[in-house]
Amino acid sequence: MGNAHPTTKKADKRCRPFQKLTFDSESPSGSTLRSLLDKKVLLIVPDATRTAPLPLLFDAVHGELTGVGAKVDVMIALGTHPGMPDDAILKLLGISDEDRAGKFADVGLFNHEWDNPDALTSIGELTKADVEEISDGLLSLDVDVQINAKIRDYDTLLVLGPVFPHEVVGFSGGNKYFFPGISGPDLLNFFHWLGALITNVGIIGVKDTPVRRVVDRAATLIPVDRRALTFVVNGKADIYDLFYGTPEEAWDSAADVSAQVHIERVDKPFKQVLSCAPLMYDELWVAGKCMYKLESVVADGGELIIYAPHLDEISTEHGKVHFGDRLPHSRLLPEAVGRFQALPLGSACSLDTRSGNRHV
């Protein structure tokens, strides 16, 4: 396992071996997994829309922690994605019916409930001054920072998730598993709207973004110990590298590796691009990622086609938002907010249409 330190050498995109995860693997801040002994640990993992060898990693992490007295439960960091049925969570984690009744019998499995006020707790606020500073003056408002209330039942929150280039925050992972992964609607909507103002092209594949600063600032308000196992996968979804430390440490190193493994540069843009949606994107709301990942290489006036014959839903979680409407360029904030004021900003930002055509 790699320690959380910057990666400088050119990445080999094939899977390479990494050291066995042990309780004495040390992060730059000196913390080790041994600090989780005899603790109540909430493991926070992605849902099925992320590429990750979770069965392999969950079994290893659970075995190491419970072997020395830790109590481990799991929460799915859904953001606003639909909740996962029990059988889908078991499949995600690689838990058989036999093991669910046996060695994983005492593991609590929870979906995050972003739209259930009773499931949330407020841990502070990002003030107008905070927001103006973090957003480089793009926005000025107070944001209530809410998070899933179950965090208060645990000694440590342990993120277990991949890092990829991401259209809203720059690179996924790290503290993003808290915000918006298990956050309340105010910060969640603010997070996505800020990303829309900056635009996908201005964010994806960039480490230091205003949206990442929002995520990291909000995470400092969490009144529970935070740790992370971040990892990077190759094109076959095998682990390429893995890091442990604070969410900031582990994410920083994983993002450096992701930038080398996951980003390919081309000499010129394309007039027409076909993007094939994987089966794990089961609604258009999520399959929009097929556009986000490729928008940077579409020429002005070009066309991007999302091929997704398996889709029959726009969104199950967000109701009948007005996807037939076109949102003016998101930098036209007063017009955009006025026209779509009945929608949460997290929904409105997904209606943004920029130069070029997109078809499904």
N, C-alpha and C positions, 0 to 999 in steps of 0.2 A: 504494500500500500504506500502511495506517495504521501509525504508530508505536505502540508499546505505551504508551498513556496512557489514563486513565479517560475514558469517553464519557458526557457529561452531557445532550446534547440528545435529544429524543424521536426514536425510530427510525422511519424510513420503511421499511415491510416489503417494498417493491419492491427489486429488485436495483439497486444504485447502482455507478457505476464506481469502480475503485480504481487507484492509480498502478501503473505497471509495476514489477515486482519487479526490483531491481538490486542489484549487489554493494555499493553505497554507501548502501543504505537503512539508517538508523541507529536502534538501539534506545535507550531512555533511559539504559542503562548505557554507551552509546558503542560497543557492538559492532556490526559489520556483517558481511554475508555474505562480505566480502572476507577475513575471518579464516579461511575454510574453503578458501582456495586451496591446492592441492597437498596436501590432507589426505585421509586415508581416512575417508569419511563413511558411517555406517550410518543410512539413512533409515528411520524407524519409522512405519508407517502402519496405519490400521485395517483390519479385514477387511470383508467384504461386508455386515455387519449395520449399518453406519453410512452415513448419507447424505452423500456427498462427491463432488465432481467430480475424483476422483483422476487420471483420464487427462490432463486439462488441466494439473493442477498438477505431476504427476510428470514429464511431458515437459518442462515449463518449468524445473523445478528441476534435473533431470538435465542438461538442455542447458546451463544457466548454469554449473553446477559442473564438469562434465567439460570444458567449453570452456576452462577455465583450469587444467586439470591435476588436478582432484580425482578420486578413485576413489570411486564410489557403489555401494553395495549396499543391499538392501531387506529389512527384517524385518517380518512381519505380527504386530502386537500382538494376539494371540489371547486373552490371558487363559486361560480354560479352554474357549474355543470350539473346535470341531473344526478340525483342520488343513485347509488349502485345497490341492486338487490344483494341479499346475503350470498347467494350462490355465485354471483359475479365477483364479489370481494374475495371469496375463497379461491376462485380461479385466478384472480389477479395475483394473489399471494402464494399460489401453488399449494394450497392446503386441501388435502383429500378429506372426504367425509370421515374416514377412519382417524386421521390425525386431528380433525376438529373435535372428535369425541375423546381423543387421547392427549397427546402432548401439547396441543393448542387449546384445550378445553377452557382454560381460564383466561384466554386472551380476549379482551373486549374489542369489538370491531365497530367503528362508528363512522357514519357519514357526517360531514360538516353540513350544518343547516344555516346558510347565510341569510335566509329570509324568515327565520323564526326568532323573534325578539327574545323569547324565553331561553333560547340556546346561546345567547350572546352576553358578553360582559364588557363594559366600557373600562378602558385602562388609561385613558388620558385624551389629549387633544393635540392636533397640529393647529397652531394659531395662524391667523392671517399673516403675521410676520414670518412664521416658519414657512408657510406655503409660498409667499412671495420670494423668500430667499431660495428655497429648494427649486422652485419652478422657473427661476431666472425672470420673475416678474410676469409670467404668462397668466397666472391665476392669483386671486386674492380672496380667500375664504377660510373660515374655521372648519376643520374636519374632525368629527368625533371618531376616535380610534376604538373600534370594537373588535373583539376576537371571540372565538368559541369559548364558552364559560368552562368547559371541561379542563382547560389548561390548569386551573387552580387546584385540581385534584392530583397533580403530579409534581415530582421533584425536578424532572428534566424533560424538556421537549427535544426529541432527536429527529431531525429531518433526514430522510433517506430518499434522495431523488437525483435525477440526472440534470445536467446543464447543457443547454442548447442555445444557439442564437434565437432571440425572441422579439416579436414585433412590437411589444408594448414596453418592455423593460430593458431591452438590449441583449441580455443573456438571462435565461431562466435560472431557477434554482436558488439555493441559499435562503435568505429571509423572505423571498417570494412565496415560499410555502406557508408562511404566516399571513402575509398580505400580498395578494388577495386570497391565498389558499384557504385559510380558515378565518377570514375576517368578516366583519359586518358590512352592510351595503354602502354606508357613506364613504368609507375609504376605498372600497372596491370600485364604486362609480367614479370617484375622483381620480383614482389610479388610471383607469382606462381613458378617461377624458383627457387627462394630461398627455398621455401617450398619443392620442389622436391629434392633439394640437401640434405636437412636434412632428408627427407623421411617421409612418412605418419606415420609410426610406431613411429618415434621419436618426432612427433608433436601432434598428435590427443590426446585431453584430457589433454594437458599441458598448464598451464596459461602463464608462462613467456617463450616466444619463440622469436627468432630473427625476425620472420615474424610479430608478434604482435608489436615488437618494431618499425618496419618499419611503420606500420599502425599508431601508436600513434605519432611517430616523424613527419610524413607527415601531420597529422591532426593539429599540432601546427602552420602550415603555413596557415591554412584557415583563411581569414580575416573577418570572420563572427562569431557571437556568436553561440556556439554549446551546445546543450542539448540532453538528451536521456531519453526515457522511455523503459527500457529493461525488458524482462520478460522471465520466464521459464514455459514451459508447461509440463503436465504429459502425460502418454501414450494415453490418450483419447483426447489430444489437448486442454484440459482445462487449464486455467491459474493456475499455482502452486504458483508463487510469482512474484512480479513486483517491479521495482526500478526506481527512478527518480534522476537525477543529471547531472553532466557533463558526457559525454560519458565514460570517464575513471572511474569515481565513480560508475556509474550505471552498467557498464559492469563488473567491479571487483566483485561486490556483486552477480550479476546474475551468473557469471562463477563459483563461489563457490557453489551456489545452484545446478547448472547444473551438476557439478562433482558428486554430491550425487544422483541426480535424474536420470541422463541419462547414467551413466557408470555402467555396471555390470561386475564383475570379475569372471573368471572361473579358476578351478584348473589346467587344462591342455589344450593344443591346440587340434584342431580337424583336422583330415585328410581330411574330406570333409565337405564343408559348402554350403548350398543353401540359396541364398539371393534373396528375392522376391521384384522386383522393384515396387514401388507404381505408380499409374496412373499419379501423378503429375510430374513424371520424363518422359518427352515425347520425349527424344532423348538420345542416349547412352552417349553422352558427359556429361550429367548431371547424368544419371543412374550409372555412375562410382562410385558415392557415395555409392552404394550398396556394392562395393568392399572395399572402404576406411574404412567404418564403422566396417568391420569385419576382415580386413586383420590381425589385431593383434592376432586373435585367430586361424589363419590357421597355421597348423604345417609346418615346412620346408618340401618341396616336396609335400605338400598337394594340394587340389583343391578347388577353390571357383567358384560356378556356379551362374550367375545372371539370374534369371528366369524373362523374360520380354516379354511376347508374344504380348504386345500392341505396341512395338517399331518397327518403320520402317525407322528411321533416325539415322545416326551416329551424324551428326551435321548440323544444318541449318545455323548457324551463321559463322562457320569457314571454310566453303568450303570443298573441297576434300583433306583434309590432309591425309598423308600416314599411315593410321591405319593398313595396312598390314605389315608395317615395325616394327622392334623391336628396341627399344632404349637401348643401353647398360646401366648398372647401372649408375644412375645419378651422382655418385661421380666420374665417368670417364669423367669429364667435357670437356677436350680438344677434345676427340673423339666424344662426344655427340654434342658439338657445331659445330664441323667441318662437321659432317654427316647431321645435320639438320639445317644448317645455313640459309636456305631459309625460315624456319618457324619462326613465332614469338615464343619466349621462353614460352609464356603462352600455346601455342599449343603443343610444343615439350615435355613439362613436363608431359602432359597427355599420352604420348606414352611410358613412363617409365614402364618397366616390371621388377619386382623383383622376389625373389625366389617363386617357386610354380607356379601353372597353374591357369589361369582365363578363363572362358568360358561364352559366352552369348547364 
